Amino acid sequence: MKRVRFSVHRTVGEARLLAGLLAGSGLSVEVRGEALAPLSGEIPSTETWVELWLPPEEVAKGKELLAELEEDEEKAGRTVECPGCGEENPGNFELCWSCEEELPSSRGPRRRLRAVP
C-alpha cells in the first residue's frame, strides 16, 4: 500500500501520541524511524526523528484532526473564570475543576475525539 509522509517528530513520545490519536480516529498510521531514536548523539539528530506515514486518501482527515488538536492546545494556554465559584480554569476545560459547573467557553456544539482502545 502506498503511503505518504504525514509528519516528522523529534521524539518517539510525541510521534506515538499523535499516532494514537490518528489510529483512534480510524486512520491507518505507520510509525517509521522509531528504532533510530536511541542513537541520537551518535548520528546526526535529524536522522533520529520519527515519521508518521498515512495512505494518501487519509491525509486530509489527518490534517483536520491535527488542526483540532492544535486549536485545543491554543485554548489550553488561556484561562476561563468559573461563573459559579470564580476559580480559574484552563481554556480547554468544559467543566470547572473545583465545582464542576459548565464553563462559558464550552457552551455550544462540542467536538469529541474518540478514545484510543
Contacts in CASP RR format, 6 or more apart in sequence:
PFRMAT RR
TARGET T0000
AUTHOR 0000-0000-0000
METHOD contacts of the structure
MODEL  1
MKRVRFSVHRTVGEARLLAGLLAGSGLSVEVRGEALAPLSGEIPSTETWV
ELWLPPEEVAKGKELLAELEEDEEKAGRTVECPGCGEENPGNFELCWSCE
EELPSSRGPRRRLRAVP
1 28 0 8 1.000
1 55 0 8 1.000
2 55 0 8 1.000
2 56 0 8 1.000
3 30 0 8 1.000
3 53 0 8 1.000
3 54 0 8 1.000
3 55 0 8 1.000
3 56 0 8 1.000
4 53 0 8 1.000
4 54 0 8 1.000
4 55 0 8 1.000
4 56 0 8 1.000
4 59 0 8 1.000
5 51 0 8 1.000
5 52 0 8 1.000
5 53 0 8 1.000
6 22 0 8 1.000
6 29 0 8 1.000
6 51 0 8 1.000
6 52 0 8 1.000
6 53 0 8 1.000
6 54 0 8 1.000
6 59 0 8 1.000
6 62 0 8 1.000
7 15 0 8 1.000
7 18 0 8 1.000
7 51 0 8 1.000
7 52 0 8 1.000
7 66 0 8 1.000
8 49 0 8 1.000
8 50 0 8 1.000
8 51 0 8 1.000
8 52 0 8 1.000
9 15 0 8 1.000
9 18 0 8 1.000
9 49 0 8 1.000
9 50 0 8 1.000
9 51 0 8 1.000
9 52 0 8 1.000
10 45 0 8 1.000
10 49 0 8 1.000
10 50 0 8 1.000
11 37 0 8 1.000
11 50 0 8 1.000
12 34 0 8 1.000
12 37 0 8 1.000
12 50 0 8 1.000
13 50 0 8 1.000
14 50 0 8 1.000
15 31 0 8 1.000
15 34 0 8 1.000
15 50 0 8 1.000
15 51 0 8 1.000
15 52 0 8 1.000
16 31 0 8 1.000
18 52 0 8 1.000
18 66 0 8 1.000
18 69 0 8 1.000
19 29 0 8 1.000
19 31 0 8 1.000
19 52 0 8 1.000
20 29 0 8 1.000
20 116 0 8 1.000
21 65 0 8 1.000
21 69 0 8 1.000
21 113 0 8 1.000
21 116 0 8 1.000
22 29 0 8 1.000
22 52 0 8 1.000
22 54 0 8 1.000
22 62 0 8 1.000
22 65 0 8 1.000
23 29 0 8 1.000
23 116 0 8 1.000
24 114 0 8 1.000
24 115 0 8 1.000
24 116 0 8 1.000
24 117 0 8 1.000
25 61 0 8 1.000
25 62 0 8 1.000
25 65 0 8 1.000
25 113 0 8 1.000
25 114 0 8 1.000
26 114 0 8 1.000
27 54 0 8 1.000
27 58 0 8 1.000
27 61 0 8 1.000
27 62 0 8 1.000
27 65 0 8 1.000
28 54 0 8 1.000
28 55 0 8 1.000
28 58 0 8 1.000
29 52 0 8 1.000
29 53 0 8 1.000
29 54 0 8 1.000
30 52 0 8 1.000
30 53 0 8 1.000
30 54 0 8 1.000
31 50 0 8 1.000
31 51 0 8 1.000
31 52 0 8 1.000
31 53 0 8 1.000
32 50 0 8 1.000
32 51 0 8 1.000
32 52 0 8 1.000
32 53 0 8 1.000
33 48 0 8 1.000
33 49 0 8 1.000
33 50 0 8 1.000
33 51 0 8 1.000
34 50 0 8 1.000
36 43 0 8 1.000
36 47 0 8 1.000
36 48 0 8 1.000
37 48 0 8 1.000
37 50 0 8 1.000
38 48 0 8 1.000
39 47 0 8 1.000
39 48 0 8 1.000
40 48 0 8 1.000
41 48 0 8 1.000
54 62 0 8 1.000
65 113 0 8 1.000
68 111 0 8 1.000
68 113 0 8 1.000
72 92 0 8 1.000
73 92 0 8 1.000
75 90 0 8 1.000
75 91 0 8 1.000
75 92 0 8 1.000
75 105 0 8 1.000
76 90 0 8 1.000
76 91 0 8 1.000
76 92 0 8 1.000
77 90 0 8 1.000
77 91 0 8 1.000
77 92 0 8 1.000
78 90 0 8 1.000
78 91 0 8 1.000
79 88 0 8 1.000
79 89 0 8 1.000
79 90 0 8 1.000
79 91 0 8 1.000
80 88 0 8 1.000
80 89 0 8 1.000
80 90 0 8 1.000
80 91 0 8 1.000
80 93 0 8 1.000
80 103 0 8 1.000
80 104 0 8 1.000
80 105 0 8 1.000
81 87 0 8 1.000
81 88 0 8 1.000
81 89 0 8 1.000
82 88 0 8 1.000
82 89 0 8 1.000
82 96 0 8 1.000
82 98 0 8 1.000
82 99 0 8 1.000
82 101 0 8 1.000
82 103 0 8 1.000
83 101 0 8 1.000
83 103 0 8 1.000
83 104 0 8 1.000
84 96 0 8 1.000
84 99 0 8 1.000
84 101 0 8 1.000
85 96 0 8 1.000
85 98 0 8 1.000
85 99 0 8 1.000
85 101 0 8 1.000
87 96 0 8 1.000
87 97 0 8 1.000
87 98 0 8 1.000
87 99 0 8 1.000
89 96 0 8 1.000
89 97 0 8 1.000
89 103 0 8 1.000
91 103 0 8 1.000
91 105 0 8 1.000
93 103 0 8 1.000
93 106 0 8 1.000
94 102 0 8 1.000
94 103 0 8 1.000
94 106 0 8 1.000
94 110 0 8 1.000
95 101 0 8 1.000
95 102 0 8 1.000
95 103 0 8 1.000
95 106 0 8 1.000
96 102 0 8 1.000
96 103 0 8 1.000
END
